[in-house]
Amino acid sequence: MTHPETTHFGFSEVPLAEKVEKVKEIFDSVAGNYDLMNDLMSLGVHRLWKQFAIRRLRIKPGQRILDVAGGTGDLARLMHDRLGGEGMITIYDINANMLERGRQRLVDEGRIHGLYWTQGNAEELPFADNTFHVVTIAFGIRNVTQMEAAFREMVRVLRPGGQLLCLEFSRVAIPFLEPLYDAYSFNVLPELGHWVAKDRHAYQYLAESIRRFPDQVQIVRLLESCGLSAVRYHNLSAGIAAVHVGRKV
């Protein structure tokens, strides 16, 4: 059990103050190969998950959007298209290397207008209450030190009636697939990390952090307790990932 002064880092327990630094070290290590590894690990399916997730949102030109743990800009790219040149997207991430890689990728694609890049901790968002029409986080909430605090911050900066979307690895919904998924996660992923990203430990942590993450229903309850209503989830690839969407009361 996690004690109040500690939190989990994969299967390990670490002091609260250490997790931020450990996560930073991991993403500093893998930033250069992050997108390639995502494609290899999921055989490209993560792109379909992200497209599906964004289609759950009612993004309209002129809206203000915050993408927390926006990393290399995958969600921002999809949402930028839907804004049609009107509105703004703030990509927010704790890791400077990930932000710089994402900024450079989108600049190279000619995506400059309406995109802003800000570094900081998801648990302490530097934005006023009721600022954004949409807040998103994809494959980032597992890595925060205090998940509830981060969700409460996201709800705080969301406008009343605005949408919050969380896309994350989740619990496999078909029992007979669990041992196959475990074998892949704990054997194949670290090997891919070793040969491609030169960091086996980072992808061992990935597998462990997925197993420690709450299931779909627990996330619904957590989001509701943080101030969202009408929270729904959609399983993707039999629950390997899930997208949760709710509205601020």
Residue pairs with C-beta under 8 A, 6 or more apart in sequence:
2 8
2 13
3 13
5 15
5 16
6 13
6 14
6 15
6 16
7 13
7 14
7 16
7 19
7 145
7 146
8 14
8 209
8 212
9 18
9 19
9 22
9 23
9 205
9 209
10 204
10 205
10 207
10 208
10 209
10 212
11 208
11 211
11 212
14 22
16 145
16 146
19 145
20 94
20 121
20 145
23 94
23 143
24 94
24 95
26 199
26 201
26 202
26 205
27 34
27 95
27 97
27 98
28 95
28 97
29 197
29 198
29 199
29 202
30 37
30 193
30 197
30 199
30 202
31 72
31 95
31 97
31 98
31 101
32 101
32 197
33 196
33 197
33 198
34 71
34 72
34 98
34 101
34 197
35 72
35 74
36 196
37 192
37 193
37 196
37 197
37 203
38 46
39 46
39 47
40 192
40 196
41 189
41 192
42 49
45 237
46 241
47 74
49 167
49 236
49 237
49 241
49 243
50 74
50 75
50 78
50 138
50 167
51 78
52 234
52 236
52 243
53 75
53 136
53 138
53 165
53 167
53 243
54 75
54 78
54 79
54 82
54 165
56 165
56 234
56 243
56 245
57 79
57 134
57 136
57 163
57 165
57 245
58 163
59 65
59 79
59 82
59 83
59 134
60 82
60 87
60 133
61 82
61 83
61 84
61 85
61 86
61 87
62 83
62 86
62 87
63 83
63 87
63 133
63 134
64 87
64 88
64 90
64 131
64 132
64 133
64 134
65 79
65 83
65 87
65 88
65 89
65 90
65 132
65 133
65 134
65 135
65 136
66 89
66 90
66 92
66 125
66 127
66 131
66 132
66 134
66 135
66 136
66 154
66 157
67 75
67 76
67 79
67 89
67 90
67 91
67 92
67 135
67 136
67 137
67 138
68 92
68 93
68 122
68 125
68 135
68 136
68 137
68 140
68 150
68 154
69 92
69 93
69 94
69 122
69 137
69 138
69 139
69 140
69 141
69 143
69 144
70 76
70 91
70 92
70 93
70 99
70 102
71 91
71 93
71 95
71 98
71 99
71 101
71 102
71 139
71 140
72 98
72 101
72 102
72 105
73 91
73 102
73 103
73 105
73 106
74 138
75 136
75 138
75 167
76 89
76 91
76 102
76 106
76 115
77 106
77 109
77 111
79 89
79 134
79 136
80 89
80 106
80 111
80 114
80 115
83 89
83 114
85 113
85 114
86 114
87 114
88 114
88 115
88 116
89 114
89 115
89 116
90 116
90 117
90 118
90 127
90 132
91 99
91 102
91 103
91 115
91 116
91 117
91 118
92 118
92 119
92 120
92 122
92 125
93 99
93 102
93 119
93 140
94 119
94 120
94 121
94 122
95 119
96 119
99 117
99 119
102 117
103 115
103 117
106 112
106 115
118 126
120 126
122 137
122 140
122 141
122 144
122 150
122 153
122 154
123 144
123 145
123 146
123 149
123 150
123 153
124 153
125 153
125 154
125 156
125 157
127 157
128 157
129 156
129 157
130 157
130 158
130 159
130 160
131 157
131 158
131 159
132 157
132 158
132 159
132 162
133 158
133 159
133 162
133 163
134 158
134 162
134 163
134 164
134 165
135 154
135 155
135 157
135 158
135 162
135 163
135 164
135 165
136 164
136 165
136 166
136 167
137 150
137 154
137 165
137 166
137 167
137 168
138 166
138 167
138 168
139 167
139 168
139 169
140 168
141 147
141 150
141 151
141 166
141 168
142 168
142 169
142 209
142 210
142 212
142 213
143 209
144 150
147 222
148 222
148 225
148 226
151 164
151 166
151 222
151 223
151 226
152 226
152 227
154 164
154 226
155 164
155 226
155 227
155 228
155 248
158 164
158 248
159 248
160 248
160 249
161 247
161 248
162 247
162 248
163 245
163 246
163 247
163 248
164 223
164 228
164 245
164 246
164 247
164 248
165 243
165 244
165 245
166 219
166 223
166 243
166 244
166 245
167 241
167 242
167 243
167 244
168 213
168 219
168 241
168 242
168 244
169 210
169 213
169 240
169 241
170 213
170 215
170 216
170 219
170 235
170 239
170 240
170 241
170 242
171 215
171 216
171 239
172 178
172 181
172 238
172 239
172 240
173 235
173 238
173 239
174 238
174 239
177 238
181 240
185 206
185 207
185 210
185 211
186 204
186 207
189 203
189 204
189 206
189 207
190 200
190 203
190 204
190 207
191 200
192 203
193 199
193 200
193 201
193 202
193 203
193 204
193 206
194 200
194 203
197 203
214 222
216 233
216 235
216 239
216 242
216 244
219 233
219 242
219 244
220 231
220 232
220 233
220 244
223 231
223 244
223 246
224 231
224 246
227 248
227 249
228 246
228 247
228 248
228 249
229 246
229 247
229 248
229 249
230 246
230 247
231 244
231 245
231 246
232 244
232 245
232 246
233 242
233 243
233 244
233 245
234 242
234 243
235 241
235 242
236 242
236 243
